[in-house]
Amino acid sequence: MKSLLQATAMVLLCTTGMVSAQSTSTSSGQAYPSKPIRLVLPFPTGGPTDLLGRQVGLKLSENMGQPVVPENRPGAGGNLGTEIAAKSTADGYTMVLAANVLAISPNLYRKLNYDPINDFAPISLVAQVRNVFVTHPSIPAKNLKELVAAARNAPGKLTFSSGGLGTGQHLAGEMFKSFSKLDTLHVPYKGSGVAMLAMIGGHVDMLVIGVPPVVPHIQSGKVRALAALSAERIAVLPNVPTSKESGFPGYEVTSWYGFLVPAKTPRDIVTRLNAELAKVVTAPDTRDRLIAGGFEPMTSTPEHFGDFIKSETARYARVIKEAKLELQQ
């Protein structure tokens, strides 16, 4: 992931000003953009996708001179909003902020109503988020090993929530079950924000979630952080050990986020949006806010993002096959 950032950041920064200065035209001859741009967010408010999309969209509005209007369209583990975006007019006035679901769903569902590769034109990766394994304070475990012991003493009793069937959170919970040979119950919700609130309320026992929305609840003691599911400790949670430090090497789950438009969107519009997104996520004010919120800003070319989606799809295929998961859409 870091090599992708390093390999493309300089190229993007050098070309951003040149592309932005040019007037991009639509098929009607009008300068682009000439009206508001819809930004589809495939998950409910309160989760990482929503928080990131609104921050980036606000700055994008300022830079492009037209409103970028967030539209939360949750459902089917993020697939509903993604499908809506895929079937929208390819004129540059509908974007979607996609996440790992884009690479997970083709491996998990027998049938999707959209093609993650052929129905979209990638624009750019914009951020990644490290995930943390959290539990309700009523669970006595202070680390992952103690949690495994507690789960084995009460098979089938402990529950883990997620933002929906087939989401990265769901997969992360299934991976933990597979690694630990545990019998736990999955409880899906409509979005990670709702799943988190369910755990805070004591309705479920544990959850894997991206850092941004959960940090305040960890700091207030409403939830307990057991492990950072990353190779290094998370800057905003320096006292939380990594999964490897906790005795679970290889249990690393990082969420990524990127913008796409419907396939057949004119190439000059894709190029313009790529340059504008690079300006947004590298701007000091936006970058500082994203980092403070637990996001790690990124940039990429459309080609690199497309290749990355394909490689992630292959990686998740192996994980899902090992976990023997399959869902009906």
C-alpha positions as CSV (number, residue, x, y, z in Angstrom):
1,M,0.0,0.0,0.0
2,K,2.8,2.4,0.9
3,S,4.7,1.6,-2.3
4,L,1.5,2.5,-4.3
5,L,1.4,5.9,-2.6
6,Q,5.1,6.6,-3.1
7,A,5.1,5.5,-6.7
8,T,2.3,7.8,-7.7
9,A,2.2,10.8,-5.4
10,M,4.9,12.8,-7.2
11,V,3.3,12.2,-10.6
12,L,-0.1,13.3,-9.3
13,L,1.2,16.4,-7.6
14,C,3.0,17.4,-10.7
15,T,0.0,17.0,-13.0
16,T,-2.7,18.3,-10.6
17,G,-2.2,22.0,-11.4
18,M,-2.0,21.4,-15.1
19,V,-5.2,19.3,-15.3
20,S,-7.2,21.6,-13.0
21,A,-6.3,24.7,-15.0
22,Q,-7.8,23.2,-18.1
23,S,-11.6,23.4,-18.7
24,T,-13.0,20.0,-18.9
25,S,-16.0,19.8,-21.2
26,T,-19.0,17.5,-21.3
27,S,-20.6,16.0,-24.4
28,S,-23.0,19.0,-24.4
29,G,-20.1,21.4,-24.7
30,Q,-20.6,22.9,-21.2
31,A,-17.6,23.3,-18.9
32,Y,-17.4,20.5,-16.3
33,P,-18.8,20.6,-13.7
34,S,-21.7,22.8,-14.5
35,K,-24.1,21.4,-11.9
36,P,-23.9,19.5,-8.5
37,I,-22.2,16.1,-8.4
38,R,-23.8,13.3,-6.5
39,L,-21.6,11.3,-4.2
40,V,-23.1,7.9,-3.3
41,L,-22.1,6.6,0.1
42,P,-23.1,2.9,0.3
43,F,-23.3,2.8,4.1
44,P,-25.3,4.7,6.8
45,T,-24.2,7.8,8.6
46,G,-21.6,7.5,11.3
47,G,-19.3,4.9,9.8
48,P,-15.8,5.4,8.2
49,T,-17.2,5.7,4.6
50,D,-19.6,8.4,5.6
51,L,-17.1,10.4,7.6
52,L,-14.5,10.2,4.9
53,G,-16.9,10.9,2.0
54,R,-18.3,14.0,3.7
55,Q,-14.8,15.5,4.5
56,V,-13.4,14.9,1.1
57,G,-16.7,15.9,-0.6
58,L,-16.8,19.3,1.2
59,K,-13.2,20.2,0.1
60,L,-13.9,18.9,-3.4
61,S,-17.0,21.3,-3.6
62,E,-14.8,24.2,-2.6
63,N,-12.2,23.4,-5.2
64,M,-14.5,22.6,-8.1
65,G,-17.0,25.4,-7.6
66,Q,-20.0,23.0,-7.6
67,P,-21.6,21.2,-4.6
68,V,-20.6,17.6,-4.1
69,V,-23.8,16.2,-2.5
70,P,-23.4,13.1,-0.2
71,E,-26.2,10.6,-0.6
72,N,-26.2,7.7,1.9
73,R,-27.7,4.6,0.1
74,P,-27.1,1.7,2.6
75,G,-28.3,-1.9,2.1
76,A,-27.1,-5.4,1.2
77,G,-23.7,-4.9,2.9
78,G,-22.9,-1.9,0.7
79,N,-23.9,-3.5,-2.5
80,L,-27.2,-1.5,-3.0
81,G,-25.5,1.9,-3.2
82,T,-22.7,0.5,-5.3
83,E,-25.2,-0.9,-7.7
84,I,-27.1,2.4,-7.9
85,A,-23.8,4.2,-8.8
86,A,-22.9,1.5,-11.4
87,K,-26.2,2.0,-13.2
88,S,-26.1,5.8,-13.2
89,T,-25.5,7.9,-16.2
90,A,-21.8,8.0,-17.1
91,D,-21.5,11.8,-17.3
92,G,-19.3,12.6,-14.3
93,Y,-22.2,13.7,-12.1
94,T,-22.4,10.5,-10.1
95,M,-19.4,9.2,-8.0
96,V,-19.3,6.4,-5.4
97,L,-16.9,6.0,-2.5
98,A,-16.1,2.3,-2.6
99,A,-14.4,0.2,0.0
100,N,-13.2,-3.4,0.4
101,V,-16.8,-4.6,-0.3
102,L,-16.0,-4.0,-4.0
103,A,-13.4,-6.8,-3.9
104,I,-15.2,-9.0,-1.4
105,S,-18.6,-9.2,-3.0
106,P,-17.7,-11.0,-6.2
107,N,-16.2,-13.8,-4.2
108,L,-18.9,-14.0,-1.6
109,Y,-22.2,-13.8,-3.6
110,R,-23.3,-16.2,-6.3
111,K,-24.9,-13.3,-8.1
112,L,-24.4,-9.6,-8.1
113,N,-26.5,-7.0,-9.9
114,Y,-23.4,-5.2,-11.0
115,D,-19.8,-6.0,-12.2
116,P,-17.2,-4.5,-9.9
117,I,-14.6,-4.5,-12.6
118,N,-16.5,-3.8,-15.9
119,D,-19.2,-1.4,-14.6
120,F,-16.9,1.2,-13.1
121,A,-14.0,3.5,-14.1
122,P,-11.7,3.9,-11.1
123,I,-10.6,7.4,-10.2
124,S,-8.3,7.1,-7.2
125,L,-7.6,5.6,-3.9
126,V,-8.0,8.3,-1.2
127,A,-7.4,6.6,2.2
128,Q,-6.9,3.5,4.2
129,V,-8.0,2.8,7.7
130,R,-6.6,0.4,10.2
131,N,-9.0,-1.7,12.1
132,V,-9.2,-2.4,15.8
133,F,-10.8,-5.4,17.6
134,V,-13.1,-4.1,20.4
135,T,-15.4,-5.6,23.0
136,H,-18.1,-4.5,25.4
137,P,-16.6,-3.7,28.8
138,S,-18.8,-6.5,30.3
139,I,-16.6,-9.1,28.6
140,P,-13.8,-9.8,31.1
141,A,-11.1,-10.4,28.5
142,K,-8.3,-7.8,28.4
143,N,-6.6,-9.3,25.3
144,L,-7.3,-11.6,22.4
145,K,-5.9,-14.7,24.1
146,E,-8.2,-14.1,27.1
147,L,-11.1,-13.6,24.7
148,V,-10.4,-16.9,23.0
149,A,-10.4,-18.7,26.4
150,A,-13.7,-17.0,27.4
151,A,-15.3,-18.0,24.0
152,R,-14.2,-21.6,24.4
153,N,-15.7,-21.7,27.9
154,A,-19.0,-20.6,26.5
155,P,-19.3,-22.0,22.9
156,G,-21.9,-20.3,20.8
157,K,-22.6,-17.7,23.4
158,L,-20.4,-14.8,22.4
159,T,-21.6,-12.6,19.5
160,F,-19.8,-10.3,17.0
161,S,-21.5,-7.6,15.0
162,S,-20.8,-6.2,11.6
163,G,-22.1,-3.6,9.2
164,G,-23.8,-6.3,7.2
165,L,-23.3,-9.6,5.5
166,G,-20.3,-9.7,3.2
167,T,-18.7,-6.6,4.6
168,G,-15.1,-6.4,5.6
169,Q,-16.2,-6.4,9.2
170,H,-18.1,-9.6,8.7
171,L,-15.1,-11.2,7.0
172,A,-12.8,-10.0,9.8
173,G,-15.0,-11.7,12.4
174,E,-15.1,-14.9,10.3
175,M,-11.3,-14.8,10.0
176,F,-10.9,-14.6,13.8
177,K,-13.3,-17.6,14.2
178,S,-11.2,-19.5,11.6
179,F,-7.9,-18.6,13.2
180,S,-9.1,-19.5,16.7
181,K,-11.4,-22.4,15.9
182,L,-14.2,-20.7,17.8
183,D,-18.0,-21.0,17.8
184,T,-19.3,-17.4,17.9
185,L,-22.5,-15.9,16.5
186,H,-22.5,-13.2,13.8
187,V,-25.1,-10.5,14.1
188,P,-25.3,-8.2,11.0
189,Y,-26.5,-4.6,11.1
190,K,-27.1,-2.0,8.4
191,G,-23.8,-0.2,8.6
192,S,-20.8,-0.2,10.9
193,G,-22.0,2.8,12.9
194,V,-25.2,0.9,13.8
195,A,-23.1,-2.2,14.6
196,M,-20.9,-0.1,16.9
197,L,-23.9,1.4,18.7
198,A,-25.3,-2.1,19.2
199,M,-22.1,-3.1,21.0
200,I,-22.0,0.0,23.1
201,G,-25.5,-0.8,24.2
202,G,-24.5,-4.3,25.2
203,H,-26.6,-6.0,22.6
204,V,-23.5,-7.8,21.1
205,D,-20.1,-8.6,22.6
206,M,-17.4,-7.8,20.0
207,L,-16.7,-6.0,16.8
208,V,-13.9,-5.3,14.3
209,I,-14.2,-1.7,13.1
210,G,-12.2,1.1,11.5
211,V,-10.5,3.5,13.9
212,P,-12.2,6.8,13.1
213,P,-15.7,6.4,14.6
214,V,-14.6,4.2,17.6
215,V,-11.7,6.2,19.1
216,P,-13.9,8.5,21.3
217,H,-15.7,5.4,22.7
218,I,-12.4,3.7,23.5
219,Q,-11.1,6.8,25.2
220,S,-14.4,7.1,27.3
221,G,-14.3,3.5,28.3
222,K,-17.6,2.6,26.6
223,V,-15.7,-0.1,24.6
224,R,-12.4,-1.9,25.2
225,A,-9.8,-2.2,22.5
226,L,-8.0,-5.6,22.5
227,A,-5.8,-5.4,19.4
228,A,-4.9,-3.3,16.4
229,L,-5.3,-5.5,13.3
230,S,-2.2,-4.1,11.6
231,A,1.5,-4.6,11.3
232,E,2.2,-1.5,13.4
233,R,0.5,0.1,16.4
234,I,-2.1,2.7,15.5
235,A,-0.9,6.3,16.1
236,V,-4.1,7.5,17.8
237,L,-4.2,4.3,20.0
238,P,-0.5,3.8,20.9
239,N,-1.3,1.6,23.9
240,V,-3.2,-1.0,22.0
241,P,-1.0,-4.0,21.0
242,T,-1.0,-5.3,17.4
243,S,-2.6,-8.7,16.5
244,K,1.0,-10.1,16.2
245,E,1.9,-8.8,19.6
246,S,-1.3,-10.4,20.9
247,G,-0.3,-13.8,19.6
248,F,-2.2,-13.7,16.3
249,P,0.4,-13.1,13.5
250,G,-1.2,-12.7,10.1
251,Y,-4.5,-11.5,11.5
252,E,-4.3,-8.1,9.8
253,V,-7.3,-6.3,8.3
254,T,-7.0,-2.9,6.6
255,S,-9.9,-1.1,5.0
256,W,-9.3,1.0,1.9
257,Y,-11.4,3.6,0.2
258,G,-11.5,4.9,-3.3
259,F,-13.7,6.9,-5.7
260,L,-15.2,5.5,-8.9
261,V,-17.5,6.6,-11.6
262,P,-19.7,4.6,-14.0
263,A,-17.9,2.9,-16.8
264,K,-17.8,4.9,-20.1
265,T,-17.4,8.2,-18.2
266,P,-15.3,10.4,-20.5
267,R,-11.6,10.0,-19.9
268,D,-11.0,13.7,-19.5
269,I,-13.5,13.8,-16.7
270,V,-11.9,10.9,-15.0
271,T,-8.5,12.6,-15.3
272,R,-9.9,15.9,-13.9
273,L,-11.5,14.2,-10.9
274,N,-8.3,12.2,-10.3
275,A,-6.3,15.5,-10.2
276,E,-8.9,17.2,-8.0
277,L,-8.9,14.3,-5.5
278,A,-5.1,14.4,-5.3
279,K,-5.3,18.1,-4.5
280,V,-7.9,17.5,-1.7
281,V,-6.1,14.6,0.1
282,T,-2.7,16.3,-0.1
283,A,-3.9,19.7,1.1
284,P,-2.5,20.3,4.6
285,D,-5.8,21.2,6.2
286,T,-7.7,18.2,4.9
287,R,-4.7,15.8,5.4
288,D,-4.4,16.9,9.0
289,R,-8.1,16.4,9.7
290,L,-8.1,13.0,8.1
291,I,-5.0,11.8,10.0
292,A,-6.5,13.1,13.3
293,G,-9.6,11.1,12.6
294,G,-7.7,7.9,12.0
295,F,-7.5,7.9,8.2
296,E,-4.3,7.5,6.3
297,P,-4.6,9.7,3.1
298,M,-3.5,8.2,-0.2
299,T,-3.4,9.0,-3.9
300,S,-3.1,6.8,-7.0
301,T,-3.6,6.9,-10.7
302,P,-6.8,5.4,-12.1
303,E,-4.7,2.6,-13.6
304,H,-3.1,1.7,-10.3
305,F,-6.4,1.8,-8.5
306,G,-7.9,-0.6,-11.1
307,D,-5.0,-3.0,-10.8
308,F,-5.3,-2.8,-7.0
309,I,-9.0,-3.7,-7.1
310,K,-8.1,-6.8,-9.1
311,S,-5.3,-7.8,-6.8
312,E,-7.6,-7.3,-3.7
313,T,-10.3,-9.4,-5.4
314,A,-7.9,-12.3,-5.8
315,R,-6.7,-11.9,-2.2
316,Y,-10.2,-12.0,-0.7
317,A,-11.0,-15.0,-2.9
318,R,-8.4,-17.0,-1.0
319,V,-9.6,-15.8,2.4
320,I,-13.3,-16.6,1.6
321,K,-12.5,-20.0,0.2
322,E,-10.5,-20.9,3.3
323,A,-13.4,-19.7,5.5
324,K,-15.9,-21.6,3.3
325,L,-18.2,-18.6,3.0
326,E,-21.0,-18.0,0.5
327,L,-24.0,-15.8,0.6
328,Q,-27.2,-15.4,-1.3
329,Q,-27.9,-11.9,-2.6
